[in-house]
């Protein structure tokens, strides 16, 4: 089931407008979602969408970024696709495994998203972020 979908222009302002709408759609659909999960989703979406705008589309206002959020029990899939040339997954993985990378301005977002328990798949100019909600749903059901 698709929870949210939109195409946004390649600007940081567009990201700032879209992320609260996407987060609100998730919050409305998943009333059990904790503030921690919502914070992590907000952070992740900003990071991935900003990367698509900056590194994928190079702020080219003639190019758009597609953002789609889909729920397939028990996982949320965030598909972000830009109109750039794409990135090789090994380039990110190599940079994020460099001990110095966390001290650099770049490459911290990828590792932070992984630390927040998201899975990441990269397919050329599309990034798919996956969040398993089974534990969050179990906690909610046990408390309510």
Secondary structure as GFF3:
##gff-version 3
##sequence-region A 1 144
A	DSSP	beta_strand	2	9	.	.	.	ID=ss1
A	DSSP	alpha_helix	12	29	.	.	.	ID=ss2
A	DSSP	alpha_helix	35	51	.	.	.	ID=ss3
A	DSSP	pi_helix	52	56	.	.	.	ID=ss4
A	DSSP	beta_strand	64	72	.	.	.	ID=ss5
A	DSSP	beta_strand	75	81	.	.	.	ID=ss6
A	DSSP	alpha_helix	89	96	.	.	.	ID=ss7
A	DSSP	three_ten_helix	101	103	.	.	.	ID=ss8
A	DSSP	alpha_helix	108	115	.	.	.	ID=ss9
A	DSSP	beta_strand	119	123	.	.	.	ID=ss10
A	DSSP	beta_strand	126	132	.	.	.	ID=ss11
A	DSSP	alpha_helix	134	143	.	.	.	ID=ss12
###
